[in-house]
Amino acid sequence: MEQKVVAHTRDGRIHKGVTGDFAAGREFFHLLPAEGGGVPQRIDLSSLKALFYVRDFLGNREYDPPPGFGPAKSPGRKCVVTFDDGEVIFGFAVNYDESAPGFTLIPSDPEDNNEKIYVVRSAIKTIQFR
């Protein structure tokens, strides 16, 4: 099944599109660009910071998410992820395993445009569990 995603790479590039072959254990996946299709782009997991599964590609730039966790409940452990580039995300780590190359994070804000985020462990500066 193809899913809308936004791939953020460790060098700051952002790629929007759909993927049907992402798997956490694989070395790469393919992204069909959102801007009119074209040739699928190969994205190596080693270059990835995080893969955001989105409701839509536009989002709402004016939306100001509430700080912290708020009243939302989700399976998984509450955590705060700080990436190497300084971005901070509050969420719930669903399948956290220290030995895995990454894990799924459910955003703490149910109104967030991101439905879930695959976080690449090597792109994390710190992770704090609450």
N, C-alpha and C positions, 0 to 999 in steps of 0.2 A: 504494500500500500504506500503510495506517495504521500509525503508529509511536507508541509510548508516549514522551511527552516531558514535561519540566518546564521551563517558560519562566521565566527569572529576568529581571526588568526592571531597568532602571537606577535606578528609584526604590524598589527593594527588594521589590516584589510578586513573588509566586510563583504560577504557574498550572500545574496538572497536568491532563493530558488526552492526547488523541490528535490527530495531524495527518496529513493525506495530501497537503498542498499546499505544504509548506515547500520553498523553493528559495533558495539564497544570493543570487541576483541579483534577486529580487523585493523589492518594498517592504513587503509584508505577507504573512501566512499566517493560516490559521484553526486554532483549537484547540477541539475538542469536549471540554468539561469531563469529568474523570474521575468526579466525584461524581454519577453518575446521568444523564449525558448532558445534554440541554437544547439550547440554541441555541449554535451555534459562535461563538466569540469571535474577533474580528479582532485580531491583534497586529501592530503596525507594527515593522519592523526597527529603525527609529530609536529606539524605546523599549527595545529588547532589550539585555540584557547578554550572555546566553548561552542557548543551547537545549541542554538535557541530554537525550540519548536514554538512557532508563533500562530496566533489566531489569524492575523493578517499582516501583510508586509508594510503597511503604512504606520500602524500603531497610532498613538495620540501623543504628540510631542508636548502638548499642554497639560497632560495628566501628571499630577504630582502625587506619587505614591506615599501612603502613610509611613512614618518611620518605624523601624523595628518589625515585630511580628504581628501586632494587632490581634484580633480575636480569631483569626483563621486557624482551623485545625486541619492537619494532614497527616497521613502515615509517614513515618520516618522521624529522624532526630532533628530538632531545631539546630540550625547552624548559621554562622556568618562566614561567608567566603570572601576573602580579599585576594584578588588576582595580582600578579606581578606588575600590571600596569596601573594599579591603584583602584580599579573598579571594585565596589563592595556590593554583594547580593545577600539578602536575608532569605532563608528558605528552609526546606525540610529535605534532608538527605535520605533518600529512599533505600538505596542499596549500597550504602557506604561500606567499603572494604579497603583497608589500608594497602593491601597488596595489588589491588586492581589499578589499571591505568586511568580510570575515571569513575564517575558516579552520576546518578541522576539527582537533580535538585528540583523540587517543586517550589516555585516562588511563594513567599509568605502572603503576598497580596493576591486575593482571588480575582481582582479586577485587572491584574497585570496582563499585558498582551502576550506574555510568554506563558505557555501552558506547562512546559517543563524545560529543563536545561541539562544538557550533558556537559559536565565540567571535567576538563582534562587536568588530572592531578599535577602534571609537570608545569602547568601555567598558574598554579596557586602559590601565593606568598604565605598566607595563613588560613587556617580553618579553625573556627572556635565553635564548640558545641555548647548548647545552653540547656 
